Amino acid sequence: MRQLGRKTVRGAKVLVTGAASGIGRATALAAAEAGALLVLTDIDADGLEHTAETIRAAGGTVLATRALDITDYEAVTAFAADVHAEHGTLDIVMNIAGTSAWGTVETLEHRHWRRMVDVNLMGPIHVIENFVPPMIRAGRGGALVNVSSAAGLLALPWHAAYSAGKFGIRGVSEVLRIDLRRHGISVHLVVPGAVNTPLVQRVELVGVDKDDPRVRKLTAKFTEHAIAPERVASAILRGVERNRFLVYSSFDIRFGYWWVRKFAYPYDVVMRRVSDTFSRLLVSKNS
């Protein structure tokens, strides 16, 4: 069996999705500083170009960029074909793009469920389908990074739709971790908690009045707890270098996942209480 994974991004051709902002942008900048040759994409064309310009201005290398929606399979396929034709197969694929909406089952609409699954699960699958098989055929090994969430490990209240995608990509990663090992491709599942990104700031709270003082207070506490995206980026690069499957960005998520596995009943009790607290914030249908 060939050596598993890539120990460094230096000199590697690295794809980063969601590169216009947040964790994606921070990871692209960190990888560029470490010597990666970058292929970048995001649905936000202006933000994507700004990331690419920042990297180039600092002396980094951006091989290709394209603004696209990862839920569009044909667009991802066309981009992959162009990248492979011009630059050959990649060494590291990082699925970082994502979106979020929280709500209870009675407030969530079909469009929320669909969007969470399309962006957070099918989007990464489109990328995997198009970029990983060529890596296998090239026979050089490599690495696949998938960003899940604490909501891909823990049953957090109001996260049913979000968790549908995040638990899904966790399952995909668990299987690919085994399947890709014989090809020398390591798999890394990133499970951040609260991160201070535009995604967190714009998260859609379905059925909740965001101007409610209680909601504002809860949101402020969440934001205070959020870590910088640069910290997650550092954890991702370190996780690849050290060949870690589960990549944590903060101790609380590591502890929480350990706790839920060891103390299932207390975990259920705590989550029920948190859920009850959140439910009191629901906007009455009659109001």
C-alpha positions as CSV (number, residue, x, y, z in Angstrom):
1,M,0.0,0.0,0.0
2,R,1.3,3.4,-0.9
3,Q,1.9,6.1,1.7
4,L,-1.5,7.5,2.9
5,G,-2.3,11.1,2.2
6,R,-0.2,14.2,1.7
7,K,1.7,15.5,4.7
8,T,2.0,19.1,3.4
9,V,0.2,21.5,1.0
10,R,3.5,22.9,-0.2
11,G,3.8,22.4,-3.9
12,A,0.4,20.7,-4.0
13,K,-2.4,21.6,-6.3
14,V,-5.3,22.3,-4.0
15,L,-9.0,23.0,-4.7
16,V,-10.8,25.1,-2.2
17,T,-14.6,25.7,-2.5
18,G,-16.3,28.5,-0.7
19,A,-13.1,30.6,-1.2
20,A,-14.8,34.0,-1.2
21,S,-15.3,34.3,2.5
22,G,-15.2,32.7,5.9
23,I,-13.4,29.4,6.4
24,G,-12.9,28.9,2.7
25,R,-11.2,32.3,2.2
26,A,-9.1,31.8,5.4
27,T,-8.0,28.3,4.3
28,A,-7.1,29.5,0.8
29,L,-4.9,32.3,2.2
30,A,-3.3,29.9,4.7
31,A,-2.7,27.3,2.1
32,A,-1.2,29.9,-0.3
33,E,1.2,31.1,2.4
34,A,2.2,27.5,3.0
35,G,3.1,27.1,-0.7
36,A,0.0,25.5,-2.2
37,L,-1.0,26.0,-5.9
38,L,-4.6,27.0,-5.7
39,V,-7.8,26.3,-7.6
40,L,-10.6,28.4,-6.2
41,T,-14.3,28.5,-6.6
42,D,-17.3,30.2,-4.9
43,I,-20.8,31.4,-5.9
44,D,-19.7,35.0,-5.0
45,A,-17.8,36.2,-8.0
46,D,-16.6,39.5,-6.5
47,G,-15.5,37.8,-3.2
48,L,-13.7,35.1,-5.1
49,E,-11.8,37.6,-7.2
50,H,-10.8,39.5,-4.1
51,T,-9.4,36.3,-2.5
52,A,-7.4,35.5,-5.6
53,E,-6.1,39.0,-5.9
54,T,-5.0,39.0,-2.2
55,I,-3.1,35.7,-2.7
56,R,-1.4,36.9,-5.8
57,A,-0.4,40.2,-4.3
58,A,1.2,38.3,-1.4
59,G,3.2,36.2,-3.9
60,G,1.0,33.1,-3.8
61,T,-0.1,31.1,-6.8
62,V,-3.7,30.8,-8.0
63,L,-3.9,28.4,-11.0
64,A,-7.6,28.9,-11.7
65,T,-10.8,30.5,-10.4
66,R,-14.4,30.2,-11.4
67,A,-17.6,31.5,-9.8
68,L,-20.1,28.8,-9.8
69,D,-22.8,27.1,-7.7
70,I,-21.7,23.7,-6.4
71,T,-25.3,22.5,-6.5
72,D,-25.0,22.8,-10.3
73,Y,-23.5,19.4,-11.3
74,E,-22.9,20.5,-15.0
75,A,-21.1,23.6,-13.9
76,V,-18.9,21.7,-11.5
77,T,-18.2,19.1,-14.2
78,A,-17.3,21.7,-16.8
79,F,-14.9,23.4,-14.3
80,A,-13.3,20.1,-13.5
81,A,-12.7,19.3,-17.2
82,D,-11.1,22.7,-17.8
83,V,-8.9,22.4,-14.7
84,H,-7.7,18.9,-15.6
85,A,-7.1,19.9,-19.2
86,E,-4.9,22.9,-18.2
87,H,-3.3,21.8,-14.9
88,G,-3.7,18.1,-14.7
89,T,-5.1,16.2,-11.7
90,L,-5.2,17.8,-8.2
91,D,-3.5,16.7,-5.1
92,I,-5.9,17.9,-2.4
93,V,-9.6,18.6,-2.6
94,M,-11.2,20.8,0.1
95,N,-15.0,20.9,0.3
96,I,-15.6,24.0,2.4
97,A,-18.6,25.8,0.8
98,G,-21.8,25.6,2.9
99,T,-24.9,27.4,4.0
100,S,-27.2,27.3,7.0
101,A,-30.8,27.6,8.1
102,W,-32.2,26.6,11.5
103,G,-35.8,25.9,12.6
104,T,-38.3,23.4,14.0
105,V,-40.0,20.9,11.8
106,E,-43.3,22.9,11.9
107,T,-41.6,26.1,10.8
108,L,-39.2,24.8,8.2
109,E,-40.4,24.8,4.6
110,H,-39.5,22.4,1.9
111,R,-37.1,24.9,0.3
112,H,-35.1,25.0,3.5
113,W,-34.7,21.2,3.7
114,R,-33.8,21.1,0.0
115,R,-31.3,23.9,0.2
116,M,-29.5,22.4,3.2
117,V,-29.1,19.0,1.4
118,D,-28.3,20.5,-2.0
119,V,-25.5,22.8,-0.8
120,N,-24.1,20.9,2.2
121,L,-24.3,17.3,0.8
122,M,-24.9,17.2,-2.9
123,G,-22.5,20.1,-3.6
124,P,-19.5,18.3,-2.0
125,I,-20.6,15.1,-3.7
126,H,-20.5,16.9,-7.1
127,V,-17.0,18.0,-6.3
128,I,-15.9,14.5,-5.2
129,E,-17.4,12.9,-8.3
130,N,-15.4,15.1,-10.6
131,F,-12.1,15.6,-8.8
132,V,-11.4,12.5,-6.8
133,P,-11.5,9.7,-9.5
134,P,-8.8,11.5,-11.6
135,M,-6.7,11.6,-8.4
136,I,-7.2,7.8,-8.1
137,R,-6.2,7.2,-11.7
138,A,-3.1,9.4,-11.3
139,G,-1.8,7.1,-8.6
140,R,-0.1,9.9,-6.6
141,G,-2.3,9.6,-3.5
142,G,-3.5,12.9,-2.0
143,A,-6.1,14.2,0.5
144,L,-9.8,14.9,0.6
145,V,-11.1,17.5,3.2
146,N,-14.9,17.7,3.9
147,V,-16.2,20.4,6.2
148,S,-19.1,19.1,8.3
149,S,-20.0,20.8,11.6
150,A,-20.6,20.1,15.3
151,A,-24.2,19.6,13.9
152,G,-22.7,16.6,12.1
153,L,-21.7,15.0,15.4
154,L,-24.3,16.2,17.8
155,A,-28.1,16.4,17.7
156,L,-28.4,20.2,18.2
157,P,-31.9,21.7,18.7
158,W,-33.4,23.4,15.6
159,H,-30.7,21.9,13.4
160,A,-32.7,19.1,11.7
161,A,-32.4,20.4,8.1
162,Y,-28.8,21.6,8.6
163,S,-27.9,18.3,10.2
164,A,-29.4,16.4,7.2
165,G,-26.6,17.7,5.1
166,K,-23.8,17.7,7.7
167,F,-24.5,14.2,9.0
168,G,-24.7,13.1,5.4
169,I,-21.2,14.4,4.5
170,R,-19.9,12.8,7.7
171,G,-21.3,9.5,6.5
172,V,-19.7,10.0,3.0
173,S,-16.4,10.8,4.7
174,E,-16.5,7.7,7.0
175,V,-16.9,5.4,4.0
176,L,-14.4,7.2,1.8
177,R,-11.9,7.1,4.6
178,I,-11.9,3.3,4.1
179,D,-12.4,3.1,0.4
180,L,-9.7,5.7,-0.6
181,R,-7.0,4.3,1.8
182,R,-5.8,1.8,-0.7
183,H,-5.3,4.6,-3.2
184,G,-3.1,6.6,-0.8
185,I,-5.8,9.3,-0.4
186,S,-6.4,10.4,3.2
187,V,-9.8,11.8,4.2
188,H,-10.3,14.5,6.8
189,L,-13.7,15.5,8.3
190,V,-13.7,19.0,9.8
191,V,-16.2,19.6,12.6
192,P,-16.2,23.2,13.7
193,G,-18.6,24.7,16.2
194,A,-19.5,28.4,16.1
195,V,-17.2,30.3,13.7
196,N,-17.3,34.1,13.1
197,T,-18.1,34.1,9.4
198,P,-20.7,35.7,7.2
199,L,-22.5,32.3,7.3
200,V,-23.0,32.6,11.0
201,Q,-24.0,36.3,10.8
202,R,-26.6,35.6,8.1
203,V,-27.9,32.3,9.4
204,E,-31.6,32.0,8.7
205,L,-33.7,31.5,11.8
206,V,-37.0,30.2,10.5
207,G,-40.0,31.2,12.6
208,V,-38.1,33.5,14.8
209,D,-38.3,37.3,15.1
210,K,-34.7,38.4,14.9
211,D,-35.6,41.7,16.5
212,D,-36.9,40.0,19.7
213,P,-34.5,41.1,22.5
214,R,-34.2,37.4,23.7
215,V,-33.1,36.4,20.2
216,R,-30.7,39.3,20.0
217,K,-29.2,38.3,23.4
218,L,-28.9,34.6,22.3
219,T,-27.3,35.6,19.0
220,A,-24.8,37.9,20.7
221,K,-23.8,35.1,23.1
222,F,-23.4,32.7,20.1
223,T,-21.2,35.3,18.3
224,E,-19.1,35.9,21.4
225,H,-18.4,32.2,21.5
226,A,-17.6,32.0,17.8
227,I,-13.9,31.5,16.8
228,A,-12.1,33.2,14.0
229,P,-12.1,31.4,10.6
230,E,-8.3,31.6,10.6
231,R,-8.2,29.2,13.5
232,V,-10.3,26.7,11.6
233,A,-8.0,27.1,8.6
234,S,-4.9,26.3,10.8
235,A,-6.7,23.3,12.1
236,I,-7.4,22.0,8.6
237,L,-3.8,22.3,7.4
238,R,-2.6,20.7,10.7
239,G,-5.1,17.9,10.3
240,V,-3.9,17.1,6.8
241,E,-0.2,17.2,7.9
242,R,-0.9,14.9,10.9
243,N,-3.3,12.7,9.0
244,R,-6.2,13.3,11.4
245,F,-9.6,12.1,10.3
246,L,-11.7,14.2,12.7
247,V,-10.4,17.7,12.7
248,Y,-11.6,19.8,15.6
249,S,-11.2,23.6,15.7
250,S,-12.0,24.0,19.4
251,F,-12.0,21.8,22.6
252,D,-15.7,22.2,23.3
253,I,-16.7,20.2,20.3
254,R,-14.2,17.5,21.0
255,F,-15.4,17.3,24.6
256,G,-19.1,17.4,23.5
257,Y,-18.7,14.5,21.1
258,W,-16.8,12.5,23.8
259,W,-19.6,13.3,26.3
260,V,-22.5,12.3,24.1
261,R,-20.8,9.0,23.4
262,K,-20.1,8.3,27.1
263,F,-23.1,9.8,28.7
264,A,-26.1,9.4,26.4
265,Y,-28.9,9.9,28.9
266,P,-27.5,13.2,30.5
267,Y,-26.9,14.4,26.9
268,D,-30.6,13.8,26.1
269,V,-31.7,15.7,29.1
270,V,-29.6,18.7,28.4
271,M,-30.6,18.8,24.7
272,R,-34.3,18.6,25.6
273,R,-33.9,21.6,28.0
274,V,-32.0,23.6,25.3
275,S,-34.7,22.7,22.8
276,D,-37.4,23.9,25.2
277,T,-35.5,27.2,25.7
278,F,-35.2,27.7,21.9
279,S,-38.9,26.8,21.3
280,R,-40.0,29.7,23.6
281,L,-38.5,32.0,21.0
282,L,-40.9,30.8,18.2
283,V,-43.1,33.4,16.7
284,S,-46.7,32.5,17.4
285,K,-48.7,31.8,14.2
286,N,-51.4,34.0,15.6
287,S,-49.2,36.9,16.4
